[in-house]
Amino acid sequence: MDENRVKRNEMLSQKIIKGLESRNMEGFYAGTKEEALKIALSLIPEGSSVGWGGSVSVAEIGLRQAIIAGDYKVLDRDGCKDPAEKKAVERAIFGADYFLCSCNAITEDGILINIDGNSNRVAAIAYGPDHVLMVVGMNKVAKDEEAAMYRARNEAAPINAQRFPIDTPCKKTGSCMNCMSKDTICCQFLTTRFSRHKGRIKVILVGEDLGF
């Protein structure tokens, strides 16, 4: 990566971390995926129960694979044999020690923006698991809340739509059409501006592009 971008990411991350701290959340910075994985594993004690949603970022740093291979109580919805079992695991995750995810966008002052279709992810971020650990590439940083929501709706959502066998306008146009399609993945919008429980939400910012 260009050294000027690396320096910019390092400096901007400190601003975001201060913003997170002012909102009762914790922030960390890792220059690479490998560093991010080390930080994440240092924050999750062995023996903990751990679950996740469908985060690409978590998989990209190798965290999901490391948890499955490690000494943890794994709540893996992706390994379920049928929809009923998957639903049961998703509900069990609300009682997990750690929930792993990313966010669709984060502001420079530490506000987290997430959009969800099934809504298990935003529900777990808002309430349930004792700890929420987010892995967020610096490509998801937006200037303010308005820009973050724009990013979530017009970049993250249309790209995510391509991953699923659904029929939404954004999958065809590449841009949010503010639809109410039966397949819409924009059912719930979650803005996390403060955590009532200090330190429950921890965000690892990564100086590489991750997710969408």
Secondary structure by P-SEA (a helix, b strand, c coil): ccaaaaaaaaaaaaaaaaaaaaacbbbbbbccaaaaaaaaaaaccccbbbbbcccaaaaaaaaaaaaaacccccccccccccaaaaaaaaaaaaaccbbbbccccccccbbbbbbbccaaaaaaaaccccbbbbbbccccccccaaaaaaaacccaaaaaaaaccccccccccccccccccccccccbbbbbccccccccbbbbbbcccccc
